[in-house]
Amino acid sequence: MDGLQFQLDMVRALNQQLNNKEKMYQLVCSTSQNAFLYIDFQKNKIDALGKWKGFFDFQADTPQDMGKLLDLVEDKDKSELREILFLEKSGEKNKGMECYVPSLGKWLEFECTVQYENGVPAEKVLRIRDITKFKKQNEELRYMAYYDVLTGLYNRNYFVRVLSEWIRDAQDNGEIVAVMCVDIDNFKKINDGLGLVAGDELIQTFGLFLKEFMDDRTIIAHVTDDTYYMAVKNPVGSHSIEKLFDKIVQRVNEPFYLMGGHEVSISVCAGVAEFPESAGNSLELINCSEIVMFRAKEHGPNSIRYFETPIFQDFIDNINIENKLKEAVNMNRFLLYYQPQYDSKSQKLRGVEALIRWQDDSGKMISPGVFIPIAEKSGMIVPIGTWVLEEGIRKYAAWRENYNCDMVLSLNISSIQYKRPDFVSNLLEILEKYRVNPKDIELEITESVLIDDFDQVVAKLRMLKEYGIKISLDDFGTGYSSLSYLKGLPIDTLKIDKSFIDTVIQDECTQVITESIISMVKKLGFETVAEGVETEEQYEYLKKIDCDNIQGFLLGKPMPADEIVGLLRQNSASV
């Protein structure tokens, strides 16, 4: 009797334990965000647990009811889902899949686990999980990995990846792959003038236009604010680079209409490099296209250039010069030469213009026309310009003290140097350091200084004038200037460019222009300097039309400081 009671108590305890486990299991399922089907094969029983009702609008009462799930998925997924739903038929223990359910508008993950006893299916659990959010996040991450968010075009990394595959195929098949680098001209001005929002809209609009060219032979990427890459397999016929670029130019010849009523006109320049002629891999091909794109910009708006070996050699030479230039800046390997300026009538020394020279470590003189543009692009023009100011003013202070010379020191200022906020204060510090009167200094600026922010430039010119510093407008007539705005500039001197002087004797039109410039400038109260005077005929003509001062090889070439001393002695003795 006691033994029987013991067995009954054990059964009750086990049942209680099972009930507790079942309750715990149901509790876990009910708090889960998943749906479950529990199938007991021995009892032929099925229980829908968890969020089943939140997923589906039907009840699963028998194992056969699981077949209703097949009706919810797309045809391509039915076969694989059937294997999972009835996994026990294959003898497998666990299997899962992901698929889209159109009627729910969701991605679901189905995972089935089967428990066997002595090789016979005992129970099965089907877990169904909503992975829509996860899928969307993955898609977003994938999109960000491959595409530019602003334009929907490829990003640089994915472009390089696809281009590399194309080049491998082209190498195997003897084909050509062309890369065109397309850059919007002067985009910074648009961005600064209209704001970042308008700039982004322009980039997006232009990108959407380029997207129309995308097909199985053309891929396009947006890589920086104003730069796009296009790669074309077998660029012939309708896919030729010429035809693609012509279509681009046709579009940019029409204005872009932006939100806020902005109407923007743009131009582009492009550089083209081809595999295998220009480069052997994707990165080199891209670099070559960028190099010639910058060369295209030198030829004006809507220009296109194709990569050639000499261009690459020039690029390498420029890099070498840039590296040497950095060393020269650090080691102060520059020289100042000085070219005299004379009064046209009395031939009295008016002053000297300081001109930078660079002698590299091999003793070779490198022309300013070569290294100054490189210095401006690299930003090294700022320390170079500061050195010119200090060295020129230091030397002038010594001349002033030793020879009591009464003349002007002209110093050339780059637009980059001039626009620095500390330019005026640095200049005044140097003048104070060497005790030089600001009235003895003349700063020469070119017309390029004026094109970005005219009002700000003029404000700084007026500040310099208040300290007594003279201002000279150099290379007049070669850039953007017009006589109409000269009246608004606080300048003292206008320099007539050598290109006018070269033809002033032979060309009547040049004579009319030169005479008009001098006449109007004198009425405005400015002094005139003609640069590049090399013949007696030029000199006599300029003197006749009342040009104030002469500068050129006829009266004096640029010379080192020690040769200028002789002129200063002469000038001092004549006084």
Secondary structure, DSSP 8 states (H G I E B T S, - for coil): -HHHHHHHHHHHHHHHHHHHHHHHHHHHHHHSSSEEEEEETTTTEEEEEETHHHH-SS---SGGGGGGGGGGS-HHHHHHHHHHHTGGGTT-SEEEEEEEETTTTEEEEEEEEEEEETTEEEEEEEEEEE-HHHHHHHHHHHHHHHB-TTTSSB-HHHHHHHHHHHHHHHHHHT--EEEEEEEETTHHHHHHHH-HHHHHHHHHHHHHHHHTT-BTTEEEEEEETTEEEEEEES--GGG-HHHHHHHHHHHHTS-EE-TTS-EE---EEEEEEEETTT-SSHHHHHHHHHHHHHHHHTT-TTEEEE--HHHHHHHHHHHHHHHHHHHHHHHT-EEEEEEEEEETTT--EEEEEEEEEEE-TTS-EE-HHHHHHHHHHHTTHHHHHHHHHHHHHHHHHHHHHHH----EEEEE--HHHHHSTTHHHHHHHHHHHTT--GGGEEEEEEGGGGSS-HHHHHHHHHHHHHTT-EEEEEEETSSS--GGGGGGS--SEEEE-HHHHHHTTT-HHHHHHHHHHHHHHHHTT-EEEEE---SHHHHHHHHHTT--EEESTTT---EEHHHHHHHHHHHHHH-
